[in-house]
Amino acid sequence: MRKIIILVIIFAWITAWAEDDIISPSNFAPQAIAAKQIAPGASRPFSFASSFVLCSQKTDKGTNADYCETPHSKIERNKLESLNFRIDGNIYNITWPKTENTKGAENWSGHSFGGGLFLNAHYSFLLEIGVTPMLVQWIGPIYVAAAYQLSLGHYFGTDEKNSLDTKISQNLFTGTFNLGGGAMGFINNHGLGLGAHGGIRQIQVLNAGYKEYTATDYRTGNRINPESRDSYKIKEWIFYYGLDLLTYTNLPLLNESDSKWHCGFMTSIEMGIRTEKNPLTYWSLSLSLII
């Protein structure tokens, strides 16, 4: 297991080298499960997530240059794709109401009005750290959530071969929102839950600077004359929805109700909704352990 985790981290580190950086708050569904207290005593979510943002570009007929235009920015690039990997962990939380029986119950169904205030920390490849205060409140089978992420990062650019260039870099401190809610149904005593969530989140796509070839050697066909280009940043709101699959260890029918330790595992996938004015496509996959 340890080797798999190390390989995943190495893969994430290498993959993030040659892509634009994505800055956006994490998925709030794992915290919603902790606030629901469907698995008694499990209140600390830890997640590994990947995100992908693509811009559907247009071509300027006059200059024949490709560009990505959103409501608040216009970036000229022949390719605009972003990919990132991040690790999130809960460092402090307050949940309500207090659960008296952390060992489990025969017909545990969670709290109808459970809620929680969470403080999460994250590390995003290559060099970004941050904290995210998050509030979650259940109202029967649905919940509402709000998160605000503060991030501090040292971001690197790319050279003319689209490889990491440590000589091109930028420091940035940012704040981004994630607002929404969701619902989940539980198969009581069988340790399964299915849910959906959605909302609106801020996404920032950052490029710290890059080089690109500006001419072609027609004798050899090779691209030549690399020139430096300035950094750019896209900051937009995007509507999204997500699907959640939960497994948890509160299984009284299997004589596990007297266990002192419960946990849950959640898989979530999120998809951004592209509009005519906002041509950004957003995808995210997260794997979360709640202990």
PyMOL commands that set and color helices and strands:
alter all, ss='L'
color gray80, all
select helices_A, chain A and resi 2-15+29-36+252-254
alter helices_A, ss='H'
color red, helices_A
select strands_A, chain A and resi 21-23+45-55+58-59+66-70+73-76+81-96+115-124+128-139+142-158+164-187+192-207+210-217+222-229+232-248+264-272+280-290
alter strands_A, ss='S'
color yellow, strands_A
deselect
rebuild
show_as cartoon
